[in-house]
Amino acid sequence: MQFTKTILPWVYKITLPNSTDGRGSFTKVFHAEQFKEVIWYIPAFKESFYTQSHKNVIRGMHFQLPPSDLDKLVYVSSGSICDVVLDLHTNTETYGKYISEELSADNHFALFIPKWFAHWFVSLSDNAVVHYLTSEIYDPTCDTGICWDSFGYDWWLDSPIITEKDRWLISMSNFNSPF
């Protein structure tokens, strides 16, 4: 695994080791000791999810509030996405800034996203399968997000496919961060 720092503190782009042969492919997604060496702790992942999305579907900007805030490890096993991470940690110079990375089954990239960041993605392909490992159990009482078009990201989609819930999340300018 190769960990690459991003401009956001504690957010890492990870190149996942992959090998291919006549049978198909094999990819390592998580290695506890390598995480500890780079990130200084081993995330205790407690839950795992995956989504299947059509092209132009937007999911997010999601996160959980304390005491159920969570780390995420996100990767793609089929198709491709543009993944965006927004800094909600008020004690950083990067508060309100974001990164975007293409994650795909072909490039074998993952993102490690700590607790105080919001996360979303847009599917760049049909049948994009996105996996999440999370360090806390989903808690609907702490589940929230930032409105997808309220923090300055340059959207290139004319007609994104988005849920009503995500469409009406709080704007970044009205968000009072607990982080």
C-alpha positions as CSV (number, residue, x, y, z in Angstrom):
1,M,0.0,0.0,0.0
2,Q,1.2,3.4,-0.9
3,F,-0.1,6.4,1.2
4,T,-0.1,9.8,-0.4
5,K,-0.9,13.0,1.6
6,T,-3.5,15.3,0.3
7,I,-3.8,19.0,0.9
8,L,-6.3,18.2,3.7
9,P,-4.7,17.1,6.9
10,W,-5.1,13.4,7.8
11,V,-6.8,12.6,4.5
12,Y,-4.8,10.1,2.4
13,K,-5.0,8.8,-1.1
14,I,-4.0,5.1,-1.0
15,T,-2.8,3.1,-3.9
16,L,-4.1,-0.4,-3.2
17,P,-1.8,-3.3,-4.2
18,N,-3.3,-5.3,-7.1
19,S,-2.2,-8.3,-9.1
20,T,-3.8,-9.7,-12.2
21,D,-3.4,-13.1,-13.8
22,G,-5.4,-15.5,-15.9
23,R,-8.0,-16.0,-13.1
24,G,-8.7,-12.3,-12.7
25,S,-7.4,-9.9,-10.1
26,F,-6.6,-9.6,-6.4
27,T,-6.6,-6.3,-4.4
28,K,-5.5,-5.7,-0.8
29,V,-7.8,-3.1,0.7
30,F,-6.6,-2.8,4.3
31,H,-3.5,-3.6,6.3
32,A,-3.6,-2.6,10.0
33,E,0.2,-2.2,10.5
34,Q,0.7,0.0,7.4
35,F,-2.1,2.3,8.6
36,K,-0.5,2.5,12.0
37,E,2.8,3.4,10.5
38,V,1.4,6.3,8.4
39,I,-1.8,7.5,10.2
40,W,-0.5,6.8,13.8
41,Y,-3.5,4.6,14.7
42,I,-5.3,1.6,13.4
43,P,-8.9,2.4,12.5
44,A,-11.2,-0.1,14.2
45,F,-13.7,-0.6,11.4
46,K,-17.0,-1.7,12.7
47,E,-19.3,-1.7,9.7
48,S,-19.0,-2.1,5.9
49,F,-21.3,-0.9,3.2
50,Y,-21.4,-0.7,-0.6
51,T,-23.5,1.2,-3.1
52,Q,-24.2,0.6,-6.7
53,S,-24.9,3.8,-8.6
54,H,-25.9,4.8,-12.1
55,K,-23.9,7.4,-14.1
56,N,-24.4,11.0,-12.8
57,V,-25.7,9.9,-9.4
58,I,-24.5,12.2,-6.5
59,R,-24.4,10.7,-3.0
60,G,-23.5,13.1,-0.1
61,M,-22.0,15.3,1.5
62,H,-22.4,13.0,4.4
63,F,-20.9,12.5,7.9
64,Q,-22.0,11.7,11.4
65,L,-21.9,14.1,14.3
66,P,-20.3,13.2,17.7
67,P,-20.5,11.0,19.6
68,S,-21.0,8.8,16.5
69,D,-18.5,10.5,14.2
70,L,-16.5,8.1,12.1
71,D,-13.5,7.4,9.9
72,K,-14.1,6.0,6.4
73,L,-12.0,4.0,4.0
74,V,-13.6,4.3,0.5
75,Y,-12.7,2.4,-2.6
76,V,-14.3,1.3,-5.9
77,S,-14.6,-2.3,-7.1
78,S,-16.5,-1.7,-10.3
79,G,-16.7,1.4,-12.5
80,S,-15.5,4.9,-11.5
81,I,-16.4,7.9,-9.4
82,C,-15.2,11.4,-8.6
83,D,-14.9,11.4,-4.8
84,V,-14.9,14.7,-2.9
85,V,-13.9,15.3,0.7
86,L,-14.7,18.6,2.5
87,D,-12.8,19.7,5.7
88,L,-15.2,20.5,8.6
89,H,-12.4,20.7,11.2
90,T,-12.5,24.3,12.5
91,N,-8.9,24.3,13.9
92,T,-7.2,23.8,10.5
93,E,-6.1,26.2,7.8
94,T,-8.1,24.0,5.3
95,Y,-11.5,24.4,7.0
96,G,-14.1,24.6,4.1
97,K,-11.6,23.4,1.5
98,Y,-12.0,20.2,-0.4
99,I,-10.2,17.7,-2.6
100,S,-11.5,15.5,-5.4
101,E,-10.0,12.3,-6.6
102,E,-11.1,9.8,-9.3
103,L,-11.4,6.4,-7.7
104,S,-12.0,3.4,-10.0
105,A,-11.7,-0.3,-10.3
106,D,-8.9,0.3,-12.8
107,N,-6.7,2.8,-10.9
108,H,-7.0,0.9,-7.5
109,F,-7.1,4.1,-5.4
110,A,-8.8,4.5,-2.1
111,L,-9.3,7.4,0.3
112,F,-8.9,7.4,4.0
113,I,-11.3,10.1,5.4
114,P,-11.1,10.9,9.1
115,K,-14.0,11.8,11.4
116,W,-14.2,15.6,10.8
117,F,-14.7,15.5,7.0
118,A,-17.8,15.4,4.9
119,H,-17.7,13.0,1.9
120,W,-19.6,12.6,-1.3
121,F,-19.1,11.2,-4.8
122,V,-20.6,11.4,-8.3
123,S,-20.7,8.2,-10.4
124,L,-18.8,8.6,-13.6
125,S,-20.0,5.3,-15.0
126,D,-23.0,3.0,-14.9
127,N,-22.8,0.4,-12.2
128,A,-20.2,2.1,-10.1
129,V,-19.8,0.0,-6.9
130,V,-18.4,2.0,-4.0
131,H,-17.3,0.3,-0.7
132,Y,-17.1,2.0,2.7
133,L,-15.4,0.7,5.8
134,T,-16.5,2.8,8.8
135,S,-15.2,3.1,12.3
136,E,-18.6,3.5,13.9
137,I,-22.0,1.9,13.4
138,Y,-24.5,3.9,11.4
139,D,-26.4,6.2,13.8
140,P,-29.5,7.8,12.2
141,T,-29.7,10.3,15.1
142,C,-26.2,11.6,14.2
143,D,-26.4,11.3,10.4
144,T,-26.3,14.6,8.6
145,G,-24.5,16.4,5.8
146,I,-23.8,19.6,3.8
147,C,-25.8,20.5,0.8
148,W,-24.0,19.3,-2.3
149,D,-23.9,22.7,-4.1
150,S,-23.1,25.0,-1.2
151,F,-19.4,24.9,-0.8
152,G,-17.9,26.0,-4.1
153,Y,-17.3,22.8,-5.9
154,D,-17.3,23.3,-9.7
155,W,-20.1,21.0,-10.8
156,W,-20.0,19.8,-14.4
157,L,-23.3,18.0,-14.5
158,D,-26.4,19.6,-16.0
159,S,-28.9,17.2,-14.4
160,P,-27.4,15.3,-11.4
161,I,-29.4,12.5,-9.9
162,I,-29.8,13.2,-6.2
163,T,-32.2,12.3,-3.4
164,E,-34.5,14.9,-1.9
165,K,-32.8,14.4,1.5
166,D,-29.4,15.3,0.0
167,R,-30.9,18.2,-2.0
168,W,-32.1,19.9,1.2
169,L,-29.2,19.5,3.6
170,I,-27.8,22.5,5.4
171,S,-25.6,24.9,3.4
172,M,-21.9,25.2,4.3
173,S,-22.4,28.9,5.2
174,N,-25.1,27.9,7.8
175,F,-23.2,24.9,9.2
176,N,-21.9,25.3,12.8
177,S,-19.2,22.6,12.9
178,P,-18.8,20.6,16.1
179,F,-15.4,19.4,15.0
